[in-house]
Amino acid sequence: MIERKNIPVYVPRPDYIDAIRPFMGTSLIKVLTGQRRVGKSYILFHLIDEVLQKNKNAEILYINKELQEFRTITDGEELYEYVISRLNPIEPNFLFIDEIQEIEGFERALRSLLAEGKCDIYCTGSNAQLLSGELSTFLGGRYIEIKIHPLSYTEFLRFHVLDDSRINMQKYLRFGGLPYLAAIGLSELTAFEYLENVQSSILLKDVVAREKIRNVAFLKTLLEYLADNVGNLFSANNISKYLKSQRIAMPVQTILNYLSALQNAFIVTGVSRTEVNGLKMFEIGEKYYFEDLGLRNATRGQSTPLEMGKLVENAVYLHLVQQGFSVHIGWLEGLEIDFVAEKAGTKIYVQASYLIVDETTATREFGNLLKIEDNFPKYVVSFDEVFENSGYKGIKHMRLNDFLLLDLTRQAGIH
């Protein structure tokens, strides 16, 4: 049993706790998914703390599959027996399992524990397929998924005790949002040694081992290609042609399989194209964005204007998904809208650019949005030093800093 005094020190992430709190004490399994090292474990500790604040006698069963202590729990039957043998017959029981995908057949154990009403269940997982396989089949509507992301810019400032500034925005774009960086600092050498180690760990544990990847060298080449092409339309055929030009032969299906493996580990996310009027979803051509900017830069990245443009676009994408929007690339009369973000029946359109340096750039960024005839909010976001309320014909032009600090849900009138 964990007592409050034994809970590690954590920095609260209230947006996630607020999202989970309505489901605490219900007969739903709370599943926290996300890339390794984004802070899922510490959100579990915060939840445990909340439980013990309400009832100091509550029985807390905590299993962390990254700890040697729990190495003997390898399958669902052993998980079930471990939990059943430790339940408190008098006080309420709460089960917290970290990295549950490491337990083979865990779905059956959770289904049984849920059906028996033995405990309130919370778990984390670092694989996007966690809820698309047997867990979904076994539990059908009896779980809620909460996606955990790296630190937003607002959280980054709070974790590192920084004020909003152009320099600190550059730090966010450079080092990204892995929470543990707040403990080791943002010196270039130390931070990137940590980021490179995390990247290697994710690739080995969650991609190579789990997905049974054979050609590790090509996997790294593919990841570097994605880092170089953030914000560019991608197709497996195109990369296959590129590889042939480099005298590397790789079947299209293998490329797709490796790409899927990287997405399953939450390293990158593919964003599909859709017509702005919503009539058509394009099957070919996606853009890929990294879940963490620091890990992208650990893969490939120099602070050139071209690289900065990619990071600005990636940061805007992350802000949209961190606030719960469903995001697509927009297509309208042959023109591209960087992001069409939807939530609760409303939309936000966003163009992202490093700098609005000339009339041609302004015409492209503002002009594409002007062709959209509805009245949903439209933004051009750039790294320029612009005034907060500047814009053109109803389209807001915002500094990246201001946009990443904006509560888009409230701004869009979503309650």
N, C-alpha and C positions, 0 to 999 in steps of 0.2 A: 504494500500500500504506500502510495506517495503522500507525504504530508506537505503542507504549504511551505514549510521551512526548507524543504528539499527541492523545490522548483527552481530551475536555473533563472538567473536574471534575464529578463527579456524587455525589449522595447515594444510597447503596444502598437498594434496595427488595427485601429478601431474599425475601419471600413469593413474588414473581413469578419471581425467579431460581430459587428452589427448585422452582417449578412447571415451569420450562422445562428445567432442567438434565438430567433423565432422558432428554430427547429430543435433546440435543446429540450430534452425531456419528452420528445415525441417518438413514436414508433417508426422513425425513419433512420436509416444509416446515413451518417454525415460523412461524405467522402471528399477529402481535400486533395486535389490533383495539381501537379505542376512540376517543373524542372527541379532536379536536385539542387539543393543549397539556396532555394528562394525563400526559406524560412517557414516551411510547413510545420516542422517540429516545434518551433517556438510558438506558433499559433496554437498547436495542441497544448503546450504548457500554459498558455493564457487561458484556454478553455478549462483546463484542469483547475487552475486558480479560481476561475469564476464558480465552478462547481463547489469547491471547498469553502469559498466565502459564504455560500448559501447553506452548506451543510458540512461542517468540519468532520463529521463521522462518515461521510460517504465513502464507499469502497472504490478506490481508483486502481484499476488493473491497467498497467502500462507495459506495452511490448514494443521494443524498438529492434527491428531486424538487422540494424547496422551494428548492434552491440553483441559481443561474444556471449553475454549472459543468456541470450535467447536463441543460441545456435541450435538447440535441440528441437525447437519448434520449426519443423520443415514442411509439414503438410496440414491439411484441414483437420484431420482427426486429432493430431497432436495439439493443434490450436484449441480445438473444442475441449479436450480433456484438461488442458492447462487452465482454461477459463473456468470451467465447471468446478474444478477442485479448489478454486480460490474465491468463489462467490460468497458474499456475506448474506446469511439468511434473514438478517434483521434490517440492515441498512440498505439504501439504494445502491446499485452497482453501476459503475461507468467503465466501459472498455475503450481504451485508446491504443491503436495499433499504427506504428510508424513504418512505412515502406511495406505495405501489406502484399505487394506483388511478389515479394521474396518467399511467400508461403504458398506452396503448390496446393491447389484445390481449396483455397481459403473460402471460396464462395459458399460451399456446403455448410461449413461451420457457421458462417455469419447468418445464413438462412435459418439454420436451426436455432441459434441463439435469439434471433429476432422473433421467430415464431413462438418460442417458449417465453418470451418477454423477460428474459433473464437480466438484461442490462441495456443501458443506453450506449450506442456504439458510434465511435468516431474512428476514422482511419485515413491515412495518407497514402498516395501512390505517385510514382514518378514515371508512369507510362500512360500514354493517351488512349491505349486500347483497354485499359482497366475496366471501363464501363461499357465497352461495346461487345464484350464476349459473354462468358458464362455468368458474370455478376449481373449483367442486365437481364439475361434469360432467367436466372434463378430468382432475382429480386423484383423484377418488373416494375415499377412505380413506388417501390419501398425504400428508395434512397434519394438523397439530394446531393448533387455535385457542386462544390465550390472551387472554382479555379483560382489558384494562388500564383501571382506573378512576382517578378522582381520588384524592388522598390520603385514606386512612381517618383517623379521629380520632387513632389511635396514631401514624400517619405524620406527621400535621399537627403534633403536639407535637414530634416528633423533628426535622422539617425546620425548624421555627421556634424550636427550642431553648426549649420551654416546659414547664412542669409542668402536670399535670392540676389543673384548678380550675374553679369555676363560671364565672368570668370568661373563661377560655380556651375553655371550651365555647361560650360566647356568641360568641367570635371565630370559632370553627369554623363555627357556624351562620350567621354573618354573611358571612364571606369565602369559605368553601368550601375546596376541596382542590386547586386548580391549583398544581402544584409551584413555578412561577416566582414566585409571591407571596413565597416565602421569600427571594428575592433583592432584591425591591423593597420589602418591608415591608408592614405592615398598617395604614398610615394610611388613613383613610377616602377621602380625595381621590385619592391615588395608586393605591390598590388598585382602586377602582371605575372609574377611568379605564382601567386595564389590562383589567379584566373586561368593560367595555363594548366595548373594542376587540376582544377575543377573540370576544365574542358576535357582533359585526358581521362579523368575518372568517369565522366558521363559517357564518353565515347566507348570506353572499355566495358563498363558495367551495364549501361542501358541500351547500347547499340550493338557493339561487337558480340558480347556474350549472350545477351537476351535474344537478339535477332539472328544469331549464328552467322555473322558476317565473315566472309572468307578473305575478301580483298581489302584489307585495312588501308593499304596505300591509296587505293582508288577512293575509299570513303573520305579520307582526308583531302584528296584532290577535289572531290565534289563539294565538300564543306568550304574549301577555299574559293571555289567558283561561286558558290552562293554568296559568300561574303563580298566578293568583288562585284556582284551583280544585284545587290540590294536595290529594290525599286525598279529593276528591269524585268520585262516580260520574259518568262522562262518556259521552255518546253524540253522534254527529254530528247526529242529529235534534234533540237538545236545544239544541246550539249554533246550529243553523240557525234554530230558533224564537227564540233569544235575539237573533241578528243581525237577524231580521225586526223585533223590537221596537225595534231601534236603526236601523231603516230601511235595513238592509244586506241585499241579496238575494244569497245564495250557495248554489249547489246542494250537496246532501249529498255527492255524489261528489267534488266539488272539495275539500270539507272533509277527506274521508278521504284524498285524494291528498296534501294539504299536511301532514296529520298523519303520514302515512307518511314523507314527506320529512324531517320533523323527527326522526323515530325513526331513519331511516337514518343521519343525521348524529350520532347518539348524544346529542342534546340532551335528549330526553325518552324515557321508556320506558313503554309501556302494560302494565299488569298486569291480567290477566283474573280473573274470579270463578269459583270452583269450590265445589261442595258439599264440606263438610268430610269427608264419608264417601267422597268421590272418585267418586261415581256420575255426576255431571253437571258439564259445563263450560258456563257461560253464554256465549252468543255476543254478547249485548248488555250494554253497561255495563262500562266499564273505569275504572281509576284511572290517572292519569299522574303520574310522579315525574321530577324533574330529575336528570340525571347529576351535576351539580355545584350545590351550594347557592349559591355565590357568583354563578354565572351566572343562577340563578333570581332572586336578589335584584337583580342588575343589570337584569333584565327588569321586575320589579315587587316591591316589598317594603318595608314599614315594620315596625318592631319593636313591633307591637301584640300583645296576647295572642293574637288570632286568627291573626296571621301566625306567631307563635312555635309555635303548635300545628301548623301546616302544616310548619314546618321540622323540628320534632321528629319528626313522622311520616316525612318525607322522609329524615331522617338515619338512622332505624331501618331503612328500606328499603335504603338504600345499604350499611349495615353487613352486612345479610343477603346481598346479592348480591356484595359485595366478598369475602365468605368462601365464595363458591361455591355458595350455596343457590339452588335454583329457587323462585321466590316467586309466590304467588297470593293473591288476596283470598278469605277464607273466608266461606261462607254456611251457616248452620245454623238451621233452623226459623224463618226470617225474620230472624235476627240476624246481624250482620256481625262477622267476625273480621278485624282489620286485616291480619294477615299469617299465611299458612300457608307455612312455609319447609321445603323437602325437600332432602335430600342423602343419598346412599348408603343409602337405605331407612329413614332416620329423619326425624322431623318436629320442628319447633319452632313453637309458636303464640305470637303476640305481639300485644298491644294497646298502642297508642301514644297518649299523652295529654300535653298541656302540663302541667297540674297536676290532681291529684286534690283538688278543692276542697270537695266536699260528698258526702253519702251517695248522691245520685243518680248522680254521676259514678262513684263507687266501685262502685255496683251494676251500672252498665252495663259498665264495663271488666272487673271480676272476674266478674260474673254470666254474661256471654257465654262466657267461657272455661270456667266451671264446667259448662256444658252439654255440653262435649266429654268423651266417656267414656273415651278412651284414656289411656295413661300417659306420653305424650310430654311433654317440658318445656313449661311455659306461663309466659309473662312478661307483666306489666304494666310498661311503661316510661314514666316521666314525668320532668319537669324538677324535681319536688319534691326537697327535701332529705330523703330517706328513708334508713333504716338498710339496710345491704347485704343482710341476710337477712330483711327484713320481707316479709310476704306474707299470704295468706289461703287456707286449705284447700289447701295444696300449690302454690298459684300464687305465684310470686316477684314481688315488687314491687321494681324496681330503678331507681335514678337513671339518667338518660340517660348521664351520664359513665361509670358503672360498666358499663353494657350495651355501650357503644361500645368499651370497653377489653377486653371479654370475648372470649376465643377460643371461639366457638360450636361449632366443629368438635370441639375437644377436650372441651368441656363436654357435648356430645351423645354422646361416646364413639365418634366416628368416627376411624378410623386410616388 
